[in-house]
């Protein structure tokens, strides 16, 4: 059974320029203990999508659709109920560890408050639990360092603290929103590895949002490829890496250096820019940048789905797949 | 480590205050002497012998520079000298009598302004761009723009004269006589602090660490109290140094309107009468109060903000 099932999720923002459609009908599931990677370039709506069902959108953002966690819709929950889930059953770590910790409070305060609030621990218990957690994320000398303020930590160390905070209540789901992007290259791999290792120990599910495809290949079970606010392709790691169906996925893979490829293969950038989210094109959103675009792409492309959970939204057929959604006529989507 | 740094920071800052005060004293001393007239120029012209005696008694017959250094030497010992106008009173005695009154009104006004201002500012920030926000901030703008010499008579008229709830003025250390002057003094400060708090609170609420706090599942009230209030109040703290000094010393107008025997009244009288020692005494005293309050706020700021590096001043 799915731990989290997101269906027809839409997120848009009221801006002075108009309605920005950041997420347009996302569908995906995360099973218990599964690692799901969400990849896509900047602005594809990855972060806003997860922020929406965590109730963390900016004030001008609105979410519609469903995000069922244990069959309860996070989007329709009142703040009280949502707060019983956030930080306890679903934890989240963010992209920028330099600004994600409160500079005015000690690490101890920021850690202890989570378990004191969710598990009703006393200050002493909370402190020792927090120290253990810091040890688990390999902060040296945690008894002393827990008394310090965030500015006394390096970026990588702060992200370790964020991870420790996330894992304090042993959540069933951890959402990591580009946890390594803002860090030094040497630290990036360590952080991803740490997250993956702790996930295995605790058997929690993980949603990893990233554009680090190498990390994805290593630790993910399944991958969702996002483009312009929707999932263009979903599949297992092997499917996506070795049998990519959607031209965007292929373009994405061709733009990343890989060890298993001939060294004289040139990296291919995807030409052009993603569509304007204020004015999304009717039909396939990738067609202007797609080398395989045909006339038919002016209509909304069909969604191909296979028995083993692959899907691709493209006119190109997926082997062994069926069309779940018929392409709609131009007039209807306009 | 932190305490040590704080101490060093404090000492350096204290030493830096000495030249500030010296400059203040020098400018004030020569300014009041440059003003036309003197303490003994009345409508009645004094006989030359009496005048010469008086001048000699108060060392006014010496060259100005000599008087200046004499004065410096005198105030180092904490002695502001005798008042020229209030016979049998030393300036120290006048300050000791007037300052507690001014400080009480000013201190109460600041307390009121801080509590109400941060509260209103926070509420406005939480209801950003709502009707509540706009009306509160509109009233705050009014509070800042209307001068207190307009507010005071209006309050007296409505509350004291028409309604008769409170006395119109005077002083006897009773709370009834404190209410109106305190409110009059506090109003513009409440408004300013509210605006300041609103702005910084909105900024803080959009910061990443507030998002983290919310992601932890903490109730919104706790998020604000524990995570947002301190950083949002920091700009208010730095404003409070000069503001408090202005409130407990600069209530000259208010003290006149409400007939309160505070330091401000003596200052005005002293300046009009060319009571050199009284004016100088009050100016130096004001200076010390302002400088010390700024110093305290500086320390408070450093103490609240763990990122301040004390080794750099």
Interface residues (C-beta under 8 A of the other chain):
Chain A: X54 X55 X56 X58 X59 X79 X80 X82 X83 X84 X85 X86 X87 X88 X91 X92 X94 X96 X99 X100 X101 X102 X103 X104 X105 X109 X113 X114 X117 X118 X149 X151 X162 X165
Chain B: X128 X206 X207 X208 X209 X211 X212 X213 X214 X215 X216 X217 X218 X219 X220 X222 X226 X227 X230 X231 X304 X305 X306 X307
